[in-house]
Structures are given as structure tokens and as C-alpha cells.
Amino acid sequence: MTDIAVHTATLALVGDRSPNVASHTRIPLLLDALARRDRLVLDAYWIPSEDAEAPDAVRGFDAVWVLPGSPYRSEAGVLAAVRTAREEGIPFLGTCGGFQHALLEFARNACGLTEVAHAENDPGAKDPLIEPLACSLVGHEAPVAVEPGTLAHAVIGADRTVERYVCAYGPSRHLDTLRAHGMRFSGHDLEGQVRVAELPDHPFFLATLFQPELHGDGSRPHPIVRALGRAAVAHASAARPTA
């Protein structure tokens, strides 16, 4: 078997694919670059949010990436995909809307905060976990401070990074409860607002409010995207060891 074949894994891209979402149009470039530069061949399948409601929608994949593009057509489908990846140890990346829904899923299903909501999906919610940001980050670049000793720091390789956003919503409350149940907030803006979250007890679970898929021109994938590729390949190797 060739070296390329050994480095092949399956990737579920969860979201409502659209040519109008910049991060979606970047995916083919990033997959090509991972294969060419890193010899990480990811066999990717788009899973619309409604299809993600099926119990086995992402089960059996080597990685799950919940992409931007909220509001999703099915919040329930996105949350189901996050939960499967979290509970079954499937490498997971959530960016922008994926970050928001990763926190929402964890709050509801791991912390017992069953009434928390996303204000974009439920503007009248009494207990929004995700609310409009005081200052919209749509189209902005901003610094992120990365906490040493975390997965995010190991992946990014620096205490500070500048990242691109297309986002108007973020976490607002119950963060201490999420921390108490095992979520770690490993990246913050310069005012201390959460921008990166991870689960230390998971093989690879990382979520960012910024969009690493928009890094550069797509020919050199962001370290976070490369790390997801490596985690997917490691998962594939463990699940389907070579003879």
C-alpha cells in the first residue's frame, strides 16, 4: 500500500452548503492543499443540517467539521452531529457557527442547561447562551491570546495569533458551568472574551469563533485545519489498522 493511501481518512462537512459562504468555497482548496503539502487525503462528504438529524449521520467518519453558515436549516441536526463527535471520540472542529453550536450542545447535554438557546435561532429566548456580540466581527481581523498548555496552543504554536471573523454572535453566560463540566476556554480576545474552546479529555475537540479556513489564500492551510487532518488520519489508522 502506498504512503498516500495510509494517510487517507473520511471527513463529514456539516452545514448547508452555499456558494455565497466564503468558507464553503475554500474547502476544495484546503483539501487539495492538505493532500499536496501534507499528504493528508481527506475524503470529504457534505452533510446538510437536516440530514445530520439522522442518528448515524456522522457515525463512522474519521472527523467532523461543523462549518459556518448559520442560521442552519436544522439546529437539531447540527447539535446531533456535535454530540455524536463529542460522545464517540470522533475528531471535531467547529468554526464560527460551529463554535457556537458546540458550546450550545455541551451546555444542554453535558451540563444539564436544557433551556439555553442561540439568540439567532430563538430571538425571544429567556436564557440565551449565544447572543449578539456588542461589536459585530463580520469582516474583521483581530488578535487572539492563546493559553499555554492547551490543544489550541500546541496546534497554533504561539501565544498570540491574528484571525479572521465573519461573525455577529458569541457566548455570553453560563461559562463557569461549562468550565466546571470539563470545557476549557483556551483562546480569548484582548478584552477577555472567549474565542476558542476545547475538551481536554477528547482525542481532538476544538472550536473557534474565528474562521481558520479563511487564512491566507487557501494554498497553505491554517495550522488548525492541518491538525484536524492529522487527527482524522490518526482516527482512521486506529479504526482501520494497516495489515
Beta strands, then each sheet from edge to edge (+ up, - down):
strand 1: 8-14
strand 2: 41-47
strand 3: 63-66
strand 4: 92-95
strand 5: 117-118
strand 6: 128-132
strand 7: 141-146
strand 8: 160-164
strand 9: 169-171
strand 10: 184-188
strand 11: 194-198
strand 12: 205-208
sheet 1: 2+ 1+ 3+ 4+ 12+ 11- 10+ 7- 8+
sheet 2: 5+ 6+ 9-
end
